[in-house]
Amino acid sequence: MAKVESFTLDHTKVKAPYVRLITEEHGEHGDTISNFDLRLVQPNEEAIPTAGLHTIEHLLAGLLRDRLSGVIDCSPFGCRTGFHLITWGSHSTEEVAKALKSSLEEIANNVEWKDVQGTTKETCGNWRDHSLFSAKAWANTILDQKISTDPYVRKTI
């Protein structure tokens, strides 16, 4: 079976919250796709409850696209500690961290339920499992801890 980089990361040594470039892949036609680890909470110590994580996911889908060019996808980790962010092109961890911070500030301070996209039976595969209250609380917790541009050494923005 192919080795997956995320499963070789020593989760006991990282210091969340942080943004980490996992890889840049270069296609045969010169295109670049970047994969980032947006780690919001400390692995094996915390996990964002599913409803809050689900709402954060729906909000980041739009908010990160507003702040960062080339967003392809932002998908939650199964362990509920953060997200993969896939983008076209190259971005610095500082650029991504600033976009994440701004998005979390928007969630914490300004977003209302009407702003959350994809919360109906027709637009979401598990529409009953959302919590804006939880999303706001976790956004505040993450912002209070500050986001680092390095997974091992706290270099906060």
N, C-alpha and C positions, 0 to 999 in steps of 0.2 A: 504494500500500500504506500502511496506517496506520502512523504513527510509534510506536515502542515506547520508552518513557522509558528503560528500562534500556540501550538501545543508543545513547542520546544522552549517557550518563554518561561523563565522561572518566576512564577506568580508570587512567590514568597519574598522576592527582592524588589519588586516595583513599589512605587509610592504614589498612589492615586490621590486626587485626580490628575490626569496628564493626557497629552496628545503624543503619540509615537508613530513615526512612519514605519510601517511594517515592510513594505516593498514598493518598488516602482518596476512595472513590467513594460518592456518596449516591444511593440509589434513590428512585424516585418515591413510595414509601410511608414515607419517613423513615429507612430503614435505612442503615447505614454499613458499608462493608467497607474494611479497611485492608490495604495490601500493604507489607511490610517487606523490606528487603535485609539478610540476616544474612550479612555477608561475613566469612568465617573466615580466609582467607589472602590475601596480596597478589596481585591480578590480574597476570598475565603474568610472575610470578616463581615462584609455587608453584601446585600443584594437588594436592588430596587424592586419593590413589589410589582407584580405583573401589570396591574392596572395603571400604575403611575408610569412605568417604563413604556407601556403601550402608548400612552398619551404623549410622553416625551418623544417617542419615535414619530408619531404623526406630526407633531409640531416641528421637530428638527427637519423633517422632510421638506418643508417649505422654508423655514427660517434659514437653514444653511444655504439653500439655493439662492436666497436673497442676498447673502453675504459673501459667497464664495463661488467663483466661476467653475464650471465643469463638473458639478456634482452629478454623479450617476446614481448613487444609492447610499442610504444610511440605514443599516440594519442592526438590530440588537443582538448582543451575544446571548447565547442560551443560558449562561451563568448569571445573567441579569446585572452585570457590573459595568456595562458600557455598550459601545457600538463600533461596528466597522463603518468607516466612511470611504467610499470608493469615488475617485474623481478622475476626469480626463486631465492630463498634464501634470506638471510638478507644482507643488505648493510646499512652503516651509512649514515646520511644525508651529512656528510662531503665528503665521498667517491663519492656520487652521484653528489654533488655540484661541485667537482673538475672535474668529467667527463663532466658535463654540461658546465662548464667554458671552458675547453679545446676544446670542440666541437664548442662552439660559437666563440672562438678565431680562429679556423680553418675556420669557415664560414666567419668571418669578414676579415681575412687576406690572405687566401690561395685558397679557393674554386673558381673554374671557372664553367661556365655553363656546360661544358662537364662532370663535377664531379657530377652533380645532377642526381640521378637515377630516373627512372620512369616519364619521361616527354614527352612520346609519346602517341598517341591515343591508342596504343596497351597496354601500361603499366600503364596508369593512367586514372581514371574515370573522371577527369576534367583537362586534360592536358594543356588546354589553360590558366588556372588560376594559373600561377606561376610568381614570380618576384625575381630573384637573387639580383637585386639592393635593393629591400625592405628588403630581408632577411639579407643582409650585413649591411644595415643601422640599423635595429633593433638589430642585434647582437652587433654592436658597442654601441648602446644606453644602452643595458642591461649590457654589460661589464663595461661601464663607471659608472653605478650605483652600481656595485659589487653585487655578489650573496651571500645571507645569508644562513646559515644553520638553521636558526630559523625564523618562520613566523612573530613573534611579536617583537623580539629584534634583531637589526642589528648585526649579528655575521658573518662578511664577510670573504670570503676566498681570 
